């Protein structure tokens, strides 16, 4: 297949799956957009016809939480925007929302420009959340510029990582109030950083210096407390909130209570938190255990069961990866002190396959729920639906042709992620991407990547103001946001 985008493609005979329904339709792609969806479509002369019989035709996945080439904990994530978005395409994901994380006292706008430069090499489309790591009038002004001129509609707040990027309550309140006025969404890493700091010191001094000390220093209670505090602050101020990487019952209970009370609270769960438990930290091989050091850490099996129920019930709306790769030599910076192990794992290539195998094939999720959790709900929450996350005329032709019978054994030996281990190593899954299209171009086919460096485009995400206070905006499942084109 040529790297030159095909002028038109007809996907024939597949089952189209959206977040709302399944139906036997063809999908015609012309250029970078979906031109038509319907039965037995005619195609222009020269159209490539892809036989999708026996396969599902779904919106390309959107991963709302990645960290490509992130400077963090004295090193830099090994995955860059080209390798990372290429690996994503191999797994059926066609867009990532990454994070701009300013250093302490750094201008968010300055940091945003730096990340935009790094991302110019991306193979598939991308956007950015921007973190608020300190507070000043400059930060307030930058938030306005970012929303108005740069298509940023979400701001990240770390309640962990004391003495680095942690927000105190004063910063949370000021940033939340500003975001509300702009019509932006506040996203939250919910862990009580003060408690983590104290527990890390105590546990290290008790002699737990290896990876097993990491989950001990970040028990579920520290996540639950921070989640509830952020939700209550948002409730008082009347601002919508989105909690990233929900990992435990404690946080899920706070989210569920707030949603049942009518508060605008949204939350994601990581694919790996659904299928990997905290026994990984007991591996006597230091390197093997350190590979799983991330925050929040992996939890015991009862938390996994609760997270599945939360996803099934709609209390958790999106699935992500927190894809932040540090290779084994980088992890070994903390060989004598778990507090110095760079936090992060991979998974952008495996999210959709893992979720299909453990979710759809087990009956926990329907194919439509799978589409919602991997694509459409994210597009709606972050205001890019139906440009993304949809199979309909006028939408971007970000499409995955999904073979439900295709098997794969996940391994670092065969994956496309730029990391020397895989947290799912040896897991056999059934259901994988057969063909992936990014804006009309085939980027994955016959188990081969065909991505082009720099072809990815930045996606603007306009703010919601003044609509947050309307009843229609309270039910995103019924929202239809106009297509917003990229600049």
C-alpha positions in Angstrom: 0.0 0.0 0.0 1.4 3.4 -1.0 2.0 6.0 1.7 0.1 8.4 -0.4 -3.5 8.8 0.9 -6.0 6.9 -1.3 -8.5 9.2 -3.0 -11.5 7.0 -2.1 -12.1 3.8 -0.1 -15.3 1.8 0.1 -15.5 -0.5 3.2 -17.9 -3.1 2.1 -20.0 -5.7 4.0 -18.9 -5.0 7.6 -21.0 -4.4 10.6 -20.9 -0.7 11.5 -20.8 -0.2 15.3 -21.4 3.1 17.0 -22.0 4.0 20.6 -25.7 3.8 19.9 -26.2 0.8 17.5 -25.0 -1.9 15.2 -26.1 -2.2 11.6 -24.9 -3.8 8.3 -23.8 -0.8 6.2 -21.0 0.2 3.8 -18.8 3.2 4.5 -17.5 5.4 1.7 -14.4 7.4 2.4 -13.4 10.2 0.1 -10.2 12.0 0.9 -9.9 12.5 4.7 -13.6 12.3 5.5 -16.5 9.8 5.6 -18.6 10.7 2.6 -21.5 8.3 3.1 -22.8 5.4 5.3 -25.5 3.1 4.0 -26.4 -0.2 2.3 -24.8 -1.2 -1.0 -23.1 2.2 -1.7 -21.8 3.0 -5.1 -18.3 4.2 -5.3 -16.4 6.5 -7.7 -14.2 5.0 -10.4 -10.8 4.0 -9.0 -12.1 3.4 -5.5 -10.3 0.8 -3.4 -12.8 -1.7 -2.0 -12.0 -3.3 1.3 -14.0 -6.5 2.1 -15.0 -6.2 5.8 -17.2 -9.3 5.9 -17.2 -10.8 9.3 -15.6 -7.7 10.8 -16.8 -4.6 12.7 -16.3 -1.1 11.4 -15.9 1.3 14.3 -14.6 4.8 15.0 -10.9 4.8 15.6 -10.0 4.8 19.3 -9.2 8.0 21.2 -6.8 7.7 24.1 -7.5 10.6 26.4 -4.4 10.2 28.5 -0.9 9.8 27.1 2.5 11.2 27.9 4.8 11.1 24.9 8.5 12.2 25.4 7.6 13.6 28.9 10.4 15.0 31.0 9.8 13.5 34.4 11.6 12.4 37.5 15.1 13.2 36.1 14.6 11.5 32.8 12.5 11.7 29.6 9.9 9.2 28.5 11.2 6.9 25.8 8.2 7.1 23.5 8.1 10.2 21.2 5.1 11.5 19.3 5.9 9.5 16.1 6.6 6.2 17.7 3.8 6.5 20.1 1.1 7.5 17.7 2.3 4.8 15.3 2.0 2.2 18.0 -1.5 3.5 18.8 -2.5 3.0 15.2 -1.3 -0.6 15.3 -3.9 -1.2 18.0 -6.7 0.7 16.4 -6.3 4.1 18.2 -6.2 7.1 15.8 -6.0 10.0 18.2 -4.3 10.8 21.5 -4.9 13.6 23.9 -1.5 14.2 25.5 -0.5 16.5 28.4 1.4 19.8 28.4 3.0 19.9 31.9 4.8 23.2 32.7 7.6 23.2 35.2 7.0 25.0 38.5 6.4 28.7 37.8 6.7 28.1 34.0 4.2 29.8 31.8 1.6 27.3 30.5 1.6 29.0 27.2 5.3 28.7 26.9 5.1 25.0 27.7 2.3 24.5 25.3 4.4 25.9 22.4 7.2 23.5 23.4 4.9 20.5 23.3 3.4 21.6 20.0 6.9 21.6 18.5 7.6 18.1 19.8 4.3 16.8 18.4 4.9 17.9 14.9 6.3 14.5 14.2 3.1 12.7 15.1 1.7 10.1 12.7 -1.9 10.4 13.8 -4.0 13.3 15.2 -3.5 14.6 18.7 -4.6 17.3 21.1 -3.5 18.6 24.5 -4.7 19.0 28.0 -2.6 21.7 29.8 -1.6 21.3 33.4 -1.8 24.0 36.0 1.2 23.5 38.2 1.2 26.8 40.1 -0.9 29.9 40.3 -0.4 33.5 39.3 -2.1 36.2 37.2 0.1 35.0 34.3 -1.4 31.5 34.6 -4.9 33.0 34.6 -4.1 35.0 31.4 -2.5 32.0 29.7 -5.6 29.9 30.4 -7.6 32.5 28.5 -5.2 32.6 25.6 -5.1 28.8 25.4 -8.9 28.4 25.3 -9.4 31.3 22.9 -6.6 30.9 20.4 -5.3 27.3 20.7 -8.3 25.0 21.1 -7.6 23.9 24.6 -10.7 23.1 26.7 -9.3 21.1 29.5 -6.8 21.8 32.3 -5.0 19.2 34.4 -4.4 19.4 38.1 -2.0 17.1 39.9 -2.9 16.6 43.6 0.2 14.4 44.0 4.0 14.9 43.5 4.7 17.2 46.3 7.6 19.7 45.8 7.3 19.2 42.0 4.0 19.8 40.2 1.4 19.3 43.0 -1.5 21.8 43.2 -2.5 23.0 46.7 -6.1 23.8 47.4 -5.6 27.5 46.7 -4.4 26.7 43.2 -7.3 24.3 42.7 -9.9 26.9 43.7 -8.4 29.7 41.5 -7.9 27.4 38.5 -11.4 25.8 38.8 -13.0 29.3 39.0 -11.1 30.4 35.9 -11.9 27.3 34.0 -15.6 27.7 34.8 -15.6 31.2 33.4 -13.9 30.0 30.2 -16.2 27.0 29.8 -13.3 24.6 30.2 -13.1 21.2 31.9 -10.9 20.5 35.0 -9.1 17.2 34.9 -7.7 15.7 38.1 -4.9 13.3 39.2 -6.5 12.4 42.5 -4.0 11.4 45.2 -3.4 13.2 48.5 0.2 14.3 47.9 0.8 15.3 51.5 -0.1 11.8 52.7 1.9 10.1 49.9 4.9 12.2 50.9 4.7 11.2 54.6 4.0 7.5 53.8 6.9 7.3 51.4 9.3 8.5 54.0 7.8 6.2 56.7 7.8 3.1 54.5 11.3 3.7 53.2 12.6 4.1 56.8 11.0 0.8 57.7 13.2 -0.9 55.2 10.8 -1.3 52.3 13.1 0.1 49.6 12.1 -1.9 46.5 9.0 -1.7 44.2 6.8 -3.3 46.9 7.0 0.0 48.8 5.3 1.9 46.0 1.7 0.6 46.5 2.2 0.7 50.2 2.8 4.4 50.1 -0.2 5.1 47.9 -3.1 3.1 49.4 -6.7 3.5 48.0 -7.6 5.9 50.8 -5.2 8.6 49.5 -6.9 8.4 46.1 -10.4 8.4 47.6 -9.7 11.4 49.8 -8.3 13.5 46.9 -11.1 12.4 44.6 -13.8 13.4 47.1 -12.0 16.7 47.9 -11.7 17.7 44.2 -15.3 16.7 43.5 -16.6 18.8 46.5 -14.5 21.8 45.5 -16.0 21.5 42.0 -19.5 21.1 43.4 -19.2 24.4 45.4 -17.8 26.3 42.4 -20.2 24.7 39.9 -17.5 23.5 37.5 -17.5 20.2 35.6 -14.7 17.8 36.6 -13.0 14.8 35.0 -11.0 12.3 37.1 -8.2 10.5 35.3 -7.0 6.9 36.0 -9.6 6.0 38.6 -8.1 2.9 40.2 -10.0 2.0 43.4 -13.4 1.6 45.1 -12.7 4.6 47.3 -12.6 7.0 44.3 -15.3 5.3 42.4 -17.7 5.7 45.4 -17.1 9.4 45.4 -17.7 9.7 41.7 -20.9 7.6 41.9 -22.3 9.6 44.7 -21.7 12.9 42.9 -23.1 11.7 39.6 -26.2 10.3 41.3 -26.7 13.7 42.9 -26.6 15.3 39.4 -23.1 16.8 39.6 -21.2 17.0 36.3 -18.4 14.5 37.1 -16.8 12.3 34.5 -14.1 9.7 35.0 -11.7 7.4 33.1 -10.3 4.0 34.0 -7.1 2.6 32.6 -7.2 -0.7 30.7 -4.4 -2.0 32.8 -6.2 -1.3 36.1 -9.0 -3.5 34.9 -6.9 -6.6 34.3 -3.6 -6.4 36.4 -3.5 -6.6 40.2 -1.1 -5.6 42.8 0.6 -9.1 43.0 3.0 -7.8 40.4 4.9 -5.8 43.0 5.8 -9.0 44.9 7.9 -10.4 42.1 11.4 -11.2 43.5 12.9 -9.9 40.2 13.4 -6.2 41.0 13.3 -5.2 37.3 10.1 -7.1 36.7 8.4 -5.5 39.7 9.6 -2.0 38.9 8.1 -2.3 35.4 4.7 -1.8 37.1 5.5 1.2 39.1 3.0 3.9 38.1 0.6 6.2 40.0 -2.0 5.3 41.1 -0.5 1.8 41.6 -2.2 -1.5 40.7 -4.8 -2.6 43.2 -6.2 -5.9 44.6 -8.8 -7.8 42.7 -11.8 -6.5 44.5 -11.0 -3.0 43.1 -10.8 -4.5 39.6 -14.2 -6.0 39.9 -15.7 -2.7 41.1 -14.0 -0.8 38.2 -15.6 -3.1 35.7 -19.0 -2.5 37.3 -18.4 1.2 37.2 -17.6 1.0 33.5 -20.7 -1.1 32.8 -22.9 1.2 34.8 -21.6 4.4 33.1 -20.1 5.8 36.2 -16.7 5.6 34.4 -17.1 6.8 30.8 -13.8 6.5 29.1 -10.8 4.1 29.0 -7.2 5.3 28.7 -3.6 4.1 29.2 -1.6 6.9 30.9 1.0 5.7 28.3 4.3 7.0 29.8 7.2 4.7 28.9 10.4 4.4 30.8 12.7 1.5 29.8 14.4 -0.8 32.3 17.6 1.2 32.7 15.6 4.3 33.4 13.5 2.4 36.1 16.8 1.4 37.7 17.4 5.0 38.8 15.4 3.8 41.9 17.1 0.5 42.4 17.9 1.5 46.1 14.9 3.7 46.7 11.4 3.1 45.2 10.6 6.8 45.5 13.1 7.4 42.6 11.7 4.8 40.2 10.2 6.8 37.3 6.4 6.4 37.4 4.8 5.1 34.2 3.9 2.1 32.0 3.0 1.6 28.3 -0.1 0.3 26.7 -1.3 2.6 23.9 -1.0 -0.2 21.4 -2.8 -2.8 23.5 -5.7 -0.9 25.2 -8.4 -1.7 22.6 -7.4 -5.4 22.2 -7.2 -5.9 26.0 -10.6 -4.3 26.6 -12.3 -6.2 23.8 -10.9 -9.6 25.0 -11.7 -9.1 28.6 -14.7 -6.9 28.2 -16.7 -7.8 25.0 -15.7 -11.5 24.8 -16.7 -12.1 28.4 -20.0 -10.3 28.0 -19.2 -7.5 30.4 -19.5 -4.9 27.5 -21.5 -4.9 24.3 -19.7 -3.8 21.1 -21.5 -0.4 21.4 -20.4 0.0 25.0 -16.9 -0.8 23.8 -17.1 2.0 21.1 -18.4 4.4 23.8 -15.6 3.6 26.2 -12.7 3.6 23.7 -13.8 6.5 21.5 -17.2 8.2 21.4 -17.6 9.2 25.1 -14.2 10.8 25.0 -15.1 12.7 21.9 -18.3 14.0 23.5 -16.7 14.9 26.8 -13.9 16.8 25.2 -16.1 18.4 22.5 -14.8 16.9 19.3 -17.8 14.8 18.5 -18.8 14.0 15.7 -15.6 15.1 14.0 -14.0 12.3 16.0 -15.6 9.2 17.6 -18.3 8.8 14.9 -19.1 6.8 11.8 -21.3 9.3 9.9 -21.0 11.5 6.8 -18.8 14.5 7.4 -16.8 12.9 10.2 -13.0 12.4 9.9 -12.3 9.0 8.4 -10.6 7.7 11.5 -11.8 4.1 11.3 -10.7 0.7 12.6 -11.8 -2.4 10.9 -11.9 -4.8 13.8 -11.5 -8.6 13.4 -13.2 -10.2 16.4 -11.4 -13.6 15.6 -7.9 -12.2 15.2 -5.6 -13.5 17.9 -2.4 -12.1 19.2 0.0 -12.8 22.0 1.2 -9.5 23.5 4.9 -9.2 23.8 7.7 -6.7 23.9 9.3 -8.8 21.2 6.6 -7.9 18.7 5.0 -4.7 19.9 5.6 -1.3 18.2 5.9 0.7 21.4 9.4 2.2 22.1 9.9 0.4 25.4 11.8 -2.8 26.3 9.0 -4.5 28.3 5.3 -4.9 28.1 3.1 -5.0 31.2 0.8 -7.5 29.4 3.7 -9.8 28.4 2.4 -13.2 27.3 -1.3 -12.3 27.4 -3.2 -13.9 24.6 -6.1 -11.9 23.3 -8.7 -12.4 20.6 -10.1 -9.4 18.8 -7.7 -7.0 17.2 -7.4 -4.2 14.6 -7.2 -5.7 11.0 -7.0 -2.3 9.3 -6.7 1.2 10.7 -7.4 4.4 8.8 -6.3 7.8 10.0 -8.2 10.6 8.2 -8.7 8.3 5.2 -5.2 6.9 4.9 -4.5 3.3 5.7 -1.9 3.3 8.5 -2.1 -0.4 9.6 -2.8 -3.4 7.5 -1.6 -7.0 7.2 0.2 -6.5 10.6 2.4 -3.8 9.1 2.6 -0.1 10.0 2.3 2.4 7.2 2.4 5.6 9.2 4.0 8.8 7.9 6.0 11.0 10.2 4.3 14.4 10.7 1.0 13.5 9.0 -0.9 13.8 12.3 -2.7 17.1 12.8 -3.5 19.1 15.9 -7.2 19.0 16.8 -8.8 22.1 18.3 -11.3 21.4 21.1 -13.5 24.5 21.7 -14.8 25.3 25.1 -18.4 24.7 26.1 -19.3 28.2 27.5 -22.0 29.3 27.9 -23.7 25.9 27.8 -22.5 24.2 31.0 -25.6 25.3 32.9 -28.1 24.0 30.4 -30.0 20.8 30.8 -28.9 19.5 27.4 -25.3 19.7 28.4 -26.0 17.6 31.5 -26.6 14.6 29.3 -23.6 14.2 27.0 -25.1 11.0 25.5 -27.7 13.1 23.8 -25.4 15.9 22.8 -24.4 16.5 19.2 -21.6 18.9 18.9 -21.0 20.5 15.5 -18.0 19.4 13.5 -15.0 21.6 14.3 -12.2 21.6 11.8 -8.5 21.8 12.6 -6.2 24.7 12.2 
